[in-house]
Amino acid sequence: MSMSTHTGEVAPTRRPAPPAPSAPAAQPRVALVGVSIGASLVALTLLTQGWAPTVLVLLGVGLGFSLFHARFGFTSAWRQLVAVGQGRALRAHTLLLGATAVLFAPFLASGVSPTGAQVGGNVAPVGIALLLGATLFGLGMQIAGSCASGTLYAVGSGQTSILLALAGFVGGATLGAAHLGWWDTTPSAGAVNLAEVFGGVLGAVAVTLLLLSLIAALTVVIARRRNPPPVEPVATASGAWRVVRGAWPLWVGALALAVLNLGVLLVSGSPWGVTTAFSLWGSKAAGALGIAEPATWDFWSGSRAEMLSGSVLAEATGLTNLGIMIGAMIASALAGAFRLHRRVPVRLALGAVVGGLLMGYGARLAYGCNIGAYLGGIASQSLHGWVWGLMALVGTWFGLRARPWFGLSRPRPTDGAC
């Protein structure tokens, strides 16, 4: 007869994570191409737009460099949590969100940047459009295999299949801009700024940090119950070379992204965003081809009218988007990981396009993507950022079940890479 005791701890049943493999040789020619493209864009922007837009390009390069070297993902973080109970990446989200909220706080409170820019956060309504849009985004990112920022840094690192997702994203964001006037008439509770609810920015930041701490703790509880496999390690350089060749710990990536996001806020007056540029690029293309008249859309009225008629280099999110792709190209080349994929299976290609369309349309309805709405919203003390994250998690659940339709596997409980 045997006896057993229960201590409340879950005994590990998975193999420990193997050591990280050494990074392959760097690709200096590819890195040089990336640096040349970046230098050309910086020079062109400086000559035509001035110093502030040029700084945004450089901040974008830093964002792309950091995203790639930390392999900082949003799509994979939600997928890992829902599919196998792995909360490591989502805990990195809580660090990013908390650090950004703290860094933003004094400038959101004063409304002024040291650069002279008028500072405002991303505070948007909570309504039907947000609920549906964020769910569609969560669904789309699991089908496409990338989010907004992930699409940009994947394209920069040579993943040509994600170009299809980018094209779909631009198309969806453009269609969403065309329809947004109608969606704005659907039921909404209006915008809720938590700084007004909790007695100011400091009170809202304190509540934000408390909620993020609870979420991080919840991921630990989930992991203990589901006992996920260890995350597969990424090839890593050693010594000081790790700074320029990667891979970085997730916490380093989170802090780097928070600081760079602060830079975007101080230079442009708004938090880092992605989707507005996609709507702009698609709308300009639709107008040039005679497909539509974007100037008649509600989305491009008011303060955005000048954006539509102006240069793409005058729009902040477009500059950081271009910089992200360049930064990821340089980072992936230094890591020896730049790869062009020439053949894409038909079902995967279809999934990339469909997923991109859903993300673009959903982001436009939901007042932003994983960057502008989720990160920017929560850091700006907007309730809509929290709701966006919750509904994207719901969309992720549906997206995991739709993946096999497009030739993608559904992660199994034993998968360390998913």
Secondary structure, 3 states (H helix, E strand, C coil): CCCCCCCCCCCCCCCCCCCCCECCCCCHHHHHHHHHHHHHHHHHHHHHHCHHHHHHHHHHHHHHHHHHHHCCCCHHHHHHHHHHCCCHHHHHHHHHHHHHHHHHHHHHHHCECCCCCECCCCCCEEEHHHHHHHHHHHHHHHHHCCCHHHHHHHHHCCCCHHHHHHHHHHHHHHHHHHHHHHHCCCCEEEECEHHHHCCCHHHHHHHHHHHHHHHHHHHHHHHHHHCCCCCCCCCECCCCHHHHHCCCCHHHHHHHHHHHHHHHHHHHCCCCCCHHHHHHHHHHHHHHCCCCCHHHCHHHCHHHHHHHHCCHHHCHHHHHHHHHHHHHHHHHHHCCCCCCCCCCCHHHHHHHHHHHHHHHHHHHHCCCCHHHHHHHHHHCCEHHHHHHHHHHHHHHHHHHHHHHHHCCCCCCCCCCCC
